[in-house]
């Protein structure tokens, strides 16, 4: 279905025309934002038989994709090159081409400000670009995580500036992304998709579209329910991780191994789900998204004490780790200043190349402030990327050799990548601070290991 295909149709025909195009897979799917959410979504729709257009404001990303190069570990470069050669995937930075897509899926960042208020700049700017070229017969779906009412109260009024009528000329839905980077069991096509629409026609079109690409669609009664669903999922994780982080500090004081406690507790076949402590929260969801709801609560003169408390606990964990570094070095007669510290793992979780909101950056920043001679290794992140909220120098990943390990006064395990040989690391290190229980299976030289 092209922009010209609907020119001879009356506005009342737009639903049927788009519905038919979705059913026979001639509808063109556009994805705005080709990051860790958008690019896997492109892959899911290409595999489902659709032609796709990928939009990104970063020309460097577009150039790399057009050259057949992936910048996301779990998306294969050869696959991208093949899709572009077969004209199944068309990356572009030209936002005038938004009108070419029959469905536009918005996957742009939704950060928070320094005061933890929602920053919808990317969503609003994207909606304005769509409004400038919006044509009859298009379905717009917001996937970016946000607070309930965003799609209806923020996105819709901007789209309506086009003069087109919602539910007649164009259609609007919300379907939260559910990515789990690095988990091969749950790629974009294998995760059920919650969908909320602006009225029954929009809901049906969105469910029909996603139905081709994902294992299951889960329709809900409104845009707001779908938006709240994603927030609930992330708050659930944030609160439970905060709980085990707080217990880790207590159990450490009591000389109890929190990981052993969790392993014992998870043998209960009901009523318990294991969550694990760490040096802090990372990724694009859990450290940020819960505060969208706490902001909305404040706006409605309510409080969300669990969310705020979980945020305080989780954000304090890097400082706890730094204190453990200080104490571990002190026990060996060393100050932090002038001491060589090697940090293992910059990605926010194991086996991914995603550094977003990684606690490793906070750890680096704090160690550098205290005068440490810092270096790092991460097999998935060869060059330290610039981060908006952290002041760290340009660095490259060191080779994980026996010589490099032996040079460090302390090796800090921040991310427990599977590629690491932890017995080798402990064998050649003077002192290891383990924030992830990664050295659990190491039997030799355990006197060198400090758990944090």
Buried (B, 14 or more C-beta within 10 A) or exposed (E): BBBEBBEEEEBEEBBEBBBEBBEEBBBBBBBBBBBBBBBBBBBBBBBBEBBBBBBBBEEEBBEBBBEBEBBBBBBEBEBBBBBBEEEBBBBBBEBEBBBBBBBBBBBBBBBBEEEBBBBBEBBBBBBEBBBEBBBBBBBBBBBBBBBBBBBBEBBBEBBBEBEBEBBBBBBBBBBBBBBBBBBEEBBBBBBEBBBBBBBEBBBBBBBBBBBBBBEEBBBBEBBBBBBBBBBEBBBBBBBBBBBBBBBBBEBBEEEEBBBEBBBEEEEEEEEEEEBBBBBBBBBBBBBBBBBBBBBBBBEEEEEBEBBBBBBEBBBBBBBBBBEBBBEBBEEEEBEBEEBBBBBBBBBBBBBBBBBBBBBBBBBBBBBBEBEBBBBBBBBBBEEBEEBEEBEBEEBEBBEBEEEBBEBBBBBBBBBBBEEBEBBBBBBBBBBBBBBBBBBBEBEEBEEBBBBB
